[in-house]
């Protein structure tokens, strides 16, 4: 089992379907599949072998999925990292799991490169245009690495609020089963359009947003940084059917000064996690303060 198979299988079913969307930028399943094969080739050329750890420090942009599934495709282990980490923190998140490479967004180059240097790790900056050239020069690795069910796929770190962050090793079987359950629970199939507002470096956004959508063959429309007005606008524009968020997101959207002017009637299901939903926010949802948000399949 290899978690990247959720992508290759969806691409085989319908390569032309839109997998990822960021405003006007669209990426089909076929394009994403091909890009991850090239990413696996880049990693091989850099000496990354199955089992090696690779840090990914990217916001909610299509490049995250390219790097994420490319690392998995190569049999390496993803170490998702918050893009707001400072130099000292970056060094820790690379040293602790023994990472050999960091893929980082160009907008956070100073801390990413500084932390990587301190940890003795190569840093590859992901910059639009230049990154495509890097991929194009690589030899694609179409086959998935032969990983076992119990092999580590992702190392997710705890928040570190009560001490040093600790890395939780999640296997290919763990994460595959998790996204299968999430896709089933949320009804994420080929017609689903999920709002990708949760950070993809976090377990909620990664499993229930990215992996569940890719597993189901739906479309994930991304927001690099959450803004309530932007989120409401994308729900209306892209006819989003599934919204997953934390209570603070719901609160911000419900209290947006122009909330009632947005058409959210396409929403079929909204899910909340990460913290308990405050009663007052739940009551606002039930009162339909945002048009049709009260007509939800599930609020968790």
FENQUIPE-V353156 format. One record per residue. N is the residue number from 1. RES is the residue in one letter. PSI is psi in radians with two decimals (none if undefined). OMEGA is omega in radians with two decimals (999 if undefined). Layout:
N_RES_PSI_OMEGA + N_RES_PSI_OMEGA
This chain:
1_X_2.39_3.05 + 2_X_2.21_-3.09 + 3_X_-0.52_3.14 + 4_X_-0.23_3.13 + 5_X_-0.39_3.10 + 6_X_-0.52_3.09 + 7_X_-0.87_-3.08 + 8_X_-0.62_3.13 + 9_X_-0.71_3.11 + 10_X_-0.64_3.10 + 11_X_-0.64_3.12 + 12_X_-0.59_-3.14 + 13_X_-0.76_-3.10 + 14_X_1.56_-3.08 + 15_X_-0.40_-3.07 + 16_X_-0.18_-3.11 + 17_X_2.52_-3.13 + 18_X_2.12_3.12 + 19_X_-0.78_-3.06 + 20_X_2.55_3.14 + 21_X_2.35_3.02 + 22_X_1.67_-3.03 + 23_X_-2.00_-3.08 + 24_X_-0.14_-3.13 + 25_X_2.23_-3.11 + 26_X_2.48_3.06 + 27_X_2.10_3.13 + 28_X_2.95_3.09 + 29_X_-0.65_3.10 + 30_X_-0.75_3.12 + 31_X_-0.71_3.13 + 32_X_-0.75_3.12 + 33_X_-0.81_-3.13 + 34_X_-0.70_-3.13 + 35_X_-0.64_-3.14 + 36_X_-0.54_3.07 + 37_X_-0.68_3.07 + 38_X_-0.67_3.11 + 39_X_-0.72_3.09 + 40_X_-0.61_3.08 + 41_X_-0.72_3.08 + 42_X_-0.79_-3.12 + 43_X_-0.72_3.13 + 44_X_-0.72_-3.14 + 45_X_-0.40_3.11 + 46_X_0.15_3.05 + 47_X_0.28_3.12 + 48_X_2.20_-3.11 + 49_X_2.85_3.07 + 50_X_2.34_-3.13 + 51_X_-0.31_3.10 + 52_X_2.57_3.14 + 53_X_2.38_3.13 + 54_X_2.13_3.11 + 55_X_2.43_3.07 + 56_X_1.97_-3.08 + 57_X_1.29_-3.04 + 58_X_2.58_3.05 + 59_X_-3.00_-3.14 + 60_X_1.38_3.08 + 61_X_2.78_-3.12 + 62_X_-0.49_3.13 + 63_X_-0.50_3.12 + 64_X_-0.86_-3.12 + 65_X_-0.67_3.12 + 66_X_-0.81_-3.13 + 67_X_-0.77_-3.08 + 68_X_-0.97_-3.11 + 69_X_-0.44_3.06 + 70_X_-0.75_3.10 + 71_X_-0.82_3.13 + 72_X_-0.69_-3.14 + 73_X_-0.61_-3.14 + 74_X_-0.08_-3.13 + 75_X_0.09_3.12 + 76_X_3.09_-3.06 + 77_X_2.25_3.14 + 78_X_2.31_3.00 + 79_X_1.62_-3.12 + 80_X_2.42_-3.07 + 81_X_2.40_3.08 + 82_X_2.29_-3.11 + 83_X_-0.26_-3.11 + 84_X_0.12_3.11 + 85_X_2.50_3.08 + 86_X_2.97_-3.02 + 87_X_-0.86_-3.11 + 88_X_-0.70_-3.13 + 89_X_-0.70_3.10 + 90_X_-0.79_3.13 + 91_X_-0.73_3.14 + 92_X_-0.81_-3.08 + 93_X_-0.28_3.07 + 94_X_-0.72_-3.13 + 95_X_-0.79_-3.00 + 96_X_-0.82_3.13 + 97_X_-0.06_-3.10 + 98_X_0.72_-3.11 + 99_X_2.59_3.13 + 100_X_-0.17_-3.08 + 101_X_2.58_3.04 + 102_X_2.23_3.02 + 103_X_1.98_-2.98 + 104_X_2.56_3.13 + 105_X_2.40_-3.07 + 106_X_-0.44_-3.13 + 107_X_-0.21_3.14 + 108_X_0.57_-2.99 + 109_X_-0.72_-3.03 + 110_X_-0.92_-3.13 + 111_X_-0.65_-3.12 + 112_X_-0.88_-3.12 + 113_X_-0.67_3.13 + 114_X_-0.80_3.13 + 115_X_-0.69_3.12 + 116_X_-0.70_3.11 + 117_X_-0.75_3.14 + 118_X_-0.57_-3.12 + 119_X_-0.08_-3.11 + 120_X_0.62_-3.06 + 121_X_2.45_3.08 + 122_X_2.44_3.11 + 123_X_2.19_3.07 + 124_X_2.05_3.14 + 125_X_2.34_3.11 + 126_X_1.83_-3.13 + 127_X_2.18_-3.12 + 128_X_2.36_-3.11 + 129_X_-1.04_3.14 + 130_X_-0.64_-3.12 + 131_X_-0.64_3.09 + 132_X_-0.64_3.10 + 133_X_-0.68_3.10 + 134_X_-0.78_3.13 + 135_X_-0.76_-3.07 + 136_X_-0.48_-3.11 + 137_X_-0.13_-3.06 + 138_X_2.76_3.02 + 139_X_2.09_-3.07 + 140_X_2.54_3.03 + 141_X_1.58_-3.03 + 142_X_-0.62_-3.09 + 143_X_2.58_3.05 + 144_X_2.47_3.07 + 145_X_2.54_-3.10 + 146_X_1.47_3.13 + 147_X_2.66_3.13 + 148_X_2.85_3.14 + 149_X_-0.67_-3.05 + 150_X_0.06_3.08 + 151_X_2.52_3.14 + 152_X_2.30_3.11 + 153_X_-0.74_-3.06 + 154_X_2.47_3.00 + 155_X_1.89_3.12 + 156_X_2.30_-3.12 + 157_X_2.51_3.06 + 158_X_2.93_-3.06 + 159_X_-0.39_3.13 + 160_X_0.38_-3.11 + 161_X_-0.42_-3.12 + 162_X_0.19_-3.13 + 163_X_-2.89_3.12 + 164_X_2.35_3.11 + 165_X_2.51_-3.11 + 166_X_2.39_-3.11 + 167_X_2.15_3.08 + 168_X_2.10_-3.13 + 169_X_2.07_-3.14 + 170_X_2.30_-3.05 + 171_X_2.95_3.09 + 172_X_-0.70_3.12 + 173_X_-0.73_3.09 + 174_X_-1.01_-2.99 + 175_X_-0.59_3.09 + 176_X_-0.80_3.13 + 177_X_-0.70_3.13 + 178_X_-0.80_-3.09 + 179_X_-0.50_3.05 + 180_X_-0.77_3.14 + 181_X_-0.77_-3.13 + 182_X_-0.75_3.13 + 183_X_-0.68_3.12 + 184_X_-0.79_-3.11 + 185_X_-0.73_-3.08 + 186_X_-0.01_3.13 + 187_X_0.68_-3.10 + 188_X_1.73_3.08 + 189_X_-2.83_-3.08 + 190_X_-0.44_-3.12 + 191_X_-0.12_-3.08 + 192_X_2.48_3.01 + 193_X_1.94_-3.06 + 194_X_2.39_3.08 + 195_X_2.07_-3.14 + 196_X_1.23_-3.13 + 197_X_-0.42_3.11 + 198_X_2.47_3.13 + 199_X_2.29_-3.11 + 200_X_-0.27_3.09 + 201_X_-0.15_-3.14 + 202_X_2.68_-3.07 + 203_X_-0.68_-3.11 + 204_X_-0.96_-3.12 + 205_X_-0.62_-3.09 + 206_X_-0.81_-3.08 + 207_X_-0.91_-3.05 + 208_X_-0.46_3.13 + 209_X_-1.27_-3.06 + 210_X_-1.07_-3.02 + 211_X_-0.71_3.14 + 212_X_-0.69_3.14 + 213_X_-0.78_3.13 + 214_X_-0.71_3.11 + 215_X_-0.71_-3.10 + 216_X_-0.18_3.14 + 217_X_0.38_3.13 + 218_X_-2.85_-3.13 + 219_X_2.31_3.08 + 220_X_2.01_3.12 + 221_X_2.12_-2.87 + 222_X_2.60_2.96 + 223_X_1.98_-3.10 + 224_X_-0.60_3.11 + 225_X_2.19_-3.02 + 226_X_2.33_3.02 + 227_X_2.21_-3.04 + 228_X_-0.71_3.12 + 229_X_-0.72_3.11 + 230_X_-0.73_-3.14 + 231_X_-0.81_3.13 + 232_X_-0.68_3.12 + 233_X_-0.67_3.13 + 234_X_-0.65_3.08 + 235_X_-0.76_3.14 + 236_X_-0.84_-3.06 + 237_X_-0.81_-3.05 + 238_X_0.02_3.13 + 239_X_0.93_-3.10 + 240_X_2.39_3.14 + 241_X_-0.43_-3.10 + 242_X_2.19_3.07 + 243_X_2.24_3.10 + 244_X_2.23_-3.10 + 245_X_3.08_3.04 + 246_X_2.80_-3.07 + 247_X_-0.64_-3.13 + 248_X_-0.53_3.09 + 249_X_-0.81_3.12 + 250_X_-0.76_-3.12 + 251_X_-0.77_-3.13 + 252_X_-0.70_-3.14 + 253_X_-0.73_-3.13 + 254_X_-0.52_-3.11 + 255_X_0.15_3.07 + 256_X_2.35_-3.06 + 257_X_-0.41_-3.13 + 258_X_0.41_-3.05 + 259_X_-0.75_-3.05 + 260_X_-0.22_-3.11 + 261_X_-0.18_-3.12 + 262_X_2.48_3.10 + 263_X_1.90_3.11 + 264_X_0.37_-3.04 + 265_X_-0.27_-3.14 + 266_X_-0.25_-3.12 + 267_X_2.25_3.10 + 268_X_-0.61_-3.08 + 269_X_2.43_3.01 + 270_X_2.39_3.14 + 271_X_2.48_3.12 + 272_X_2.49_3.12 + 273_X_-3.09_3.11 + 274_X_-0.50_3.13 + 275_X_2.85_3.12 + 276_X_2.42_3.10 + 277_X_2.08_3.11 + 278_X_2.49_-3.10 + 279_X_-0.71_-3.10 + 280_X_-0.59_3.10 + 281_X_-0.70_3.10 + 282_X_-0.70_3.13 + 283_X_-0.68_3.10 + 284_X_-0.68_3.09 + 285_X_-0.78_-3.10 + 286_X_-0.44_3.11 + 287_X_-0.14_3.09 + 288_X_0.74_3.13 + 289_X_-0.52_2.95 + 290_X_2.25_-3.03 + 291_X_2.17_3.04 + 292_X_0.04_3.08 + 293_X_-0.26_3.10 + 294_X_-0.21_-3.12 + 295_X_0.93_-3.05 + 296_X_2.64_3.07 + 297_X_-0.76_-3.08 + 298_X_2.42_2.92 + 299_X_2.04_-3.06 + 300_X_none_999
